[in-house]
Amino acid sequence: MDSMKGQGGIQMLLTAEQEARQIISSAKNLKLTRLKQAKEEAEREVKLYHSNMEAAHQKKISETSGSSGSNVKRLDQETAMRIQSLKESASRVSTDVVAMLIKHVTTVKA
């Protein structure tokens, strides 16, 4: 009888060992699955980050090139206003300047 009990105990140990192996195996598989999911998620996040950074870079480039174009327009407008202002000033004083030149040219000093 004792040998039957011993045999039953060994059988229980073998069964417990087999169950432990299955638990360990399923835990390893679960770990590998989680690692794959984490890797895929990290790759998605990297791609998203890369696309966001690329979009921000393209936006800065477009703003920079656009602002230089707007700077050129602004400078052209300022130049045109200054030229117009100088023409108006010249037209206001031109009669006085002509009169002064004629006076100096026609006046004879002895």
TORVEXMAR-387377 format. One record per residue (C-alpha): residue number from 1; residue in one letter; chain; x, y, z. Coordinates in Angstrom, 3 decimals. Example, Ala and Ser with C-alpha at 12.3 -4.5 7.8 and 13.67 -1.06 7.14 Angstrom:
[1; 'a'; 'A'; [12.300; -4.500; 7.800]]
[2; 's'; 'A'; [13.670; -1.060; 7.140]]
This chain:
[1; 'm'; 'A'; [0.000; 0.000; 0.000]]
[2; 'd'; 'A'; [2.813; 2.322; 0.798]]
[3; 's'; 'A'; [4.189; 1.829; -2.649]]
[4; 'm'; 'A'; [0.802; 2.785; -4.079]]
[5; 'k'; 'A'; [0.775; 5.934; -2.017]]
[6; 'g'; 'A'; [4.328; 6.687; -3.110]]
[7; 'q'; 'A'; [3.350; 6.068; -6.714]]
[8; 'g'; 'A'; [0.348; 8.361; -6.308]]
[9; 'g'; 'A'; [2.557; 11.061; -4.799]]
[10; 'i'; 'A'; [5.045; 10.775; -7.655]]
[11; 'q'; 'A'; [2.208; 10.927; -10.155]]
[12; 'm'; 'A'; [0.904; 14.065; -8.424]]
[13; 'l'; 'A'; [4.381; 15.612; -8.573]]
[14; 'l'; 'A'; [4.693; 14.770; -12.268]]
[15; 't'; 'A'; [1.271; 16.259; -12.939]]
[16; 'a'; 'A'; [2.144; 19.406; -10.966]]
[17; 'e'; 'A'; [5.438; 19.705; -12.849]]
[18; 'q'; 'A'; [3.634; 19.354; -16.155]]
[19; 'e'; 'A'; [1.119; 22.038; -15.137]]
[20; 'a'; 'A'; [3.986; 24.316; -14.064]]
[21; 'r'; 'A'; [5.653; 23.837; -17.460]]
[22; 'q'; 'A'; [2.414; 24.760; -19.207]]
[23; 'i'; 'A'; [1.987; 27.845; -17.017]]
[24; 'i'; 'A'; [5.582; 28.898; -17.715]]
[25; 's'; 'A'; [5.151; 28.241; -21.428]]
[26; 's'; 'A'; [1.951; 30.260; -21.631]]
[27; 'a'; 'A'; [3.605; 33.075; -19.614]]
[28; 'k'; 'A'; [6.536; 33.116; -22.061]]
[29; 'n'; 'A'; [4.154; 33.219; -25.013]]
[30; 'l'; 'A'; [2.175; 36.029; -23.399]]
[31; 'k'; 'A'; [5.413; 37.915; -22.743]]
[32; 'l'; 'A'; [6.487; 37.537; -26.393]]
[33; 't'; 'A'; [3.075; 38.696; -27.567]]
[34; 'r'; 'A'; [3.238; 41.751; -25.317]]
[35; 'l'; 'A'; [6.764; 42.550; -26.514]]
[36; 'k'; 'A'; [5.603; 42.379; -30.148]]
[37; 'q'; 'A'; [2.653; 44.639; -29.363]]
[38; 'a'; 'A'; [4.918; 47.105; -27.549]]
[39; 'k'; 'A'; [7.332; 47.120; -30.486]]
[40; 'e'; 'A'; [4.524; 47.726; -32.982]]
[41; 'e'; 'A'; [3.077; 50.494; -30.823]]
[42; 'a'; 'A'; [6.509; 52.113; -30.472]]
[43; 'e'; 'A'; [6.973; 51.976; -34.249]]
[44; 'r'; 'A'; [3.569; 53.624; -34.768]]
[45; 'e'; 'A'; [4.458; 56.356; -32.271]]
[46; 'v'; 'A'; [7.815; 56.930; -33.990]]
[47; 'k'; 'A'; [6.095; 57.222; -37.369]]
[48; 'l'; 'A'; [3.512; 59.621; -35.940]]
[49; 'y'; 'A'; [6.221; 61.719; -34.282]]
[50; 'h'; 'A'; [8.246; 61.736; -37.502]]
[51; 's'; 'A'; [5.261; 62.816; -39.578]]
[52; 'n'; 'A'; [4.410; 65.575; -37.054]]
[53; 'm'; 'A'; [7.988; 66.835; -37.075]]
[54; 'e'; 'A'; [8.082; 66.729; -40.870]]
[55; 'a'; 'A'; [4.826; 68.684; -41.064]]
[56; 'a'; 'A'; [6.161; 71.272; -38.606]]
[57; 'h'; 'A'; [9.360; 71.555; -40.632]]
[58; 'q'; 'A'; [7.458; 72.021; -43.891]]
[59; 'k'; 'A'; [5.271; 74.646; -42.217]]
[60; 'k'; 'A'; [8.340; 76.575; -41.052]]
[61; 'i'; 'A'; [9.833; 76.392; -44.524]]
[62; 's'; 'A'; [6.630; 77.665; -46.106]]
[63; 'e'; 'A'; [6.342; 80.451; -43.511]]
[64; 't'; 'A'; [9.947; 81.476; -44.076]]
[65; 's'; 'A'; [9.656; 81.547; -47.832]]
[66; 'g'; 'A'; [6.244; 83.186; -47.593]]
[67; 's'; 'A'; [7.461; 85.840; -45.198]]
[68; 's'; 'A'; [10.363; 86.732; -47.460]]
[69; 'g'; 'A'; [7.851; 87.249; -50.252]]
[70; 's'; 'A'; [5.721; 89.423; -48.005]]
[71; 'n'; 'A'; [8.852; 91.304; -46.914]]
[72; 'v'; 'A'; [9.643; 92.022; -50.550]]
[73; 'k'; 'A'; [6.099; 93.298; -51.120]]
[74; 'r'; 'A'; [6.272; 95.455; -47.999]]
[75; 'l'; 'A'; [9.639; 96.903; -49.017]]
[76; 'd'; 'A'; [8.343; 97.610; -52.534]]
[77; 'q'; 'A'; [5.350; 99.441; -51.072]]
[78; 'e'; 'A'; [7.537; 101.458; -48.695]]
[79; 't'; 'A'; [9.895; 102.359; -51.533]]
[80; 'a'; 'A'; [7.015; 103.440; -53.747]]
[81; 'm'; 'A'; [5.612; 105.602; -50.924]]
[82; 'r'; 'A'; [9.004; 107.225; -50.325]]
[83; 'i'; 'A'; [9.480; 107.912; -54.026]]
[84; 'q'; 'A'; [6.011; 109.458; -54.186]]
[85; 's'; 'A'; [6.794; 111.570; -51.116]]
[86; 'l'; 'A'; [10.049; 112.809; -52.680]]
[87; 'k'; 'A'; [8.276; 113.636; -55.956]]
[88; 'e'; 'A'; [5.647; 115.630; -54.075]]
[89; 's'; 'A'; [8.322; 117.501; -52.099]]
[90; 'a'; 'A'; [10.261; 118.213; -55.303]]
[91; 's'; 'A'; [7.155; 119.492; -57.082]]
[92; 'r'; 'A'; [6.370; 121.825; -54.137]]
[93; 'v'; 'A'; [9.814; 123.396; -54.010]]
[94; 's'; 'A'; [10.725; 123.210; -57.677]]
[95; 't'; 'A'; [9.178; 126.601; -58.483]]
[96; 'd'; 'A'; [11.108; 128.194; -55.609]]
[97; 'v'; 'A'; [14.354; 126.544; -56.702]]
[98; 'v'; 'A'; [13.881; 127.640; -60.329]]
[99; 'a'; 'A'; [13.131; 131.201; -59.221]]
[100; 'm'; 'A'; [16.224; 131.248; -56.999]]
[101; 'l'; 'A'; [18.442; 129.914; -59.804]]
[102; 'i'; 'A'; [17.107; 132.463; -62.296]]
[103; 'k'; 'A'; [17.668; 135.252; -59.777]]
[104; 'h'; 'A'; [21.307; 134.219; -59.198]]
[105; 'v'; 'A'; [22.005; 133.722; -62.888]]
[106; 't'; 'A'; [20.500; 137.075; -63.949]]
[107; 't'; 'A'; [21.904; 139.144; -61.106]]
[108; 'v'; 'A'; [25.232; 140.755; -61.971]]
[109; 'k'; 'A'; [27.536; 141.597; -59.107]]
[110; 'a'; 'A'; [29.962; 144.379; -59.622]]
